[in-house]
Amino acid sequence: MNMPAPINMTSAAIEQVKALLDGRGKPSAGIRIGVRTKGCSGLSYTLEFADEKNEFDEEMEVEGLTILIDPKATMFIIGTEMDYVEDKLESGFVFNNPNEKGRCGCGESFHV
């Protein structure tokens, strides 16, 4: 039985991740998505280069990209869409998570 992907990525996010991996200058196993305790509301998304797959990482392939999901993050990000946005003042990855119950005022953290 096929399970839905824990996170979906827009084409803009996929292209930006590919560009970051290509510009890294050394081989990568992919990118790792996680969450950590931070900010007023409790949790913050993390995104990092992965030099290797950790034993319990959940692995998914998206258009030739390897996405590793930290096992501690899976229950917080199921159903999330990862996007990359650019405007005149800022650019960056945005996580649209239907499970969020709230965000802190500064936008640094969320809770579910």
Legacy VTK file of the C-alpha trace (Angstrom):
# vtk DataFile Version 3.0
C-alpha trace
ASCII
DATASET POLYDATA
POINTS 112 float
0.000 0.000 0.000
1.403 3.414 -0.977
1.470 5.950 1.819
1.238 9.651 0.978
4.487 11.598 1.222
4.966 13.223 4.639
5.813 16.520 2.942
5.050 17.932 -0.485
7.341 20.338 -2.300
6.397 22.977 -4.843
8.372 23.237 -8.068
9.978 26.459 -6.753
11.219 24.632 -3.633
12.527 21.713 -5.693
14.447 24.020 -8.023
15.952 26.000 -5.117
17.053 22.849 -3.289
18.646 21.537 -6.501
20.498 24.849 -6.920
21.721 24.766 -3.312
22.920 21.168 -3.632
24.655 21.916 -6.958
26.404 24.926 -5.425
27.508 23.138 -2.271
30.819 22.039 -3.726
30.788 18.516 -2.319
28.582 15.436 -2.647
25.465 15.240 -0.490
23.105 12.442 0.413
20.317 15.039 0.040
18.667 17.498 2.374
17.278 16.787 5.831
14.092 18.390 7.124
13.489 18.491 10.843
12.075 20.512 13.706
13.722 21.810 16.839
12.596 23.547 19.992
12.822 27.286 19.466
11.010 30.561 19.920
7.843 31.588 21.694
5.551 28.874 20.330
7.848 25.907 20.721
8.993 24.488 17.363
10.918 25.701 14.344
11.586 24.003 11.001
15.160 23.065 10.152
16.673 22.392 6.765
20.251 21.202 6.315
22.560 19.439 3.909
22.802 15.736 4.690
26.202 14.144 4.244
24.726 10.705 4.944
21.415 9.072 5.736
20.886 8.496 9.438
19.580 5.107 10.531
16.014 6.213 11.299
15.572 8.996 8.705
12.512 8.664 6.530
13.620 8.891 2.915
11.647 10.142 -0.055
12.585 10.957 -3.626
11.205 14.024 -5.389
12.250 14.680 -8.999
15.682 13.179 -8.438
16.192 14.816 -5.020
16.666 12.786 -1.882
14.700 14.263 1.008
15.494 12.876 4.451
13.075 13.543 7.286
14.297 13.443 10.846
12.170 10.825 12.652
11.426 13.298 15.477
9.879 15.659 12.915
7.589 13.301 11.012
4.541 13.635 13.250
4.795 17.450 13.147
5.100 17.855 9.375
2.702 15.298 7.884
0.697 17.047 5.183
3.015 20.067 5.024
3.830 21.841 1.776
7.336 23.265 1.416
7.579 26.260 -0.904
10.257 28.763 -1.877
9.196 32.379 -2.225
11.021 35.464 -3.431
9.863 39.041 -3.243
11.545 42.449 -3.192
12.466 42.327 0.504
13.154 38.685 1.269
13.381 35.160 -0.048
13.300 31.784 1.610
11.609 28.489 2.243
8.071 28.599 3.601
6.321 25.679 5.276
2.527 25.595 4.946
1.478 23.142 7.638
-2.236 22.358 8.047
-1.509 20.917 11.508
-0.264 24.197 12.988
-2.456 25.518 15.766
-0.595 28.802 16.013
2.572 30.793 15.387
4.463 33.258 17.505
4.231 36.925 16.605
7.690 37.072 15.034
7.008 34.021 12.815
10.029 32.100 14.122
8.134 29.207 15.660
4.865 27.267 15.642
2.932 24.741 17.689
0.657 21.850 16.778
LINES 1 113
112 0 1 2 3 4 5 6 7 8 9 10 11 12 13 14 15 16 17 18 19 20 21 22 23 24 25 26 27 28 29 30 31 32 33 34 35 36 37 38 39 40 41 42 43 44 45 46 47 48 49 50 51 52 53 54 55 56 57 58 59 60 61 62 63 64 65 66 67 68 69 70 71 72 73 74 75 76 77 78 79 80 81 82 83 84 85 86 87 88 89 90 91 92 93 94 95 96 97 98 99 100 101 102 103 104 105 106 107 108 109 110 111
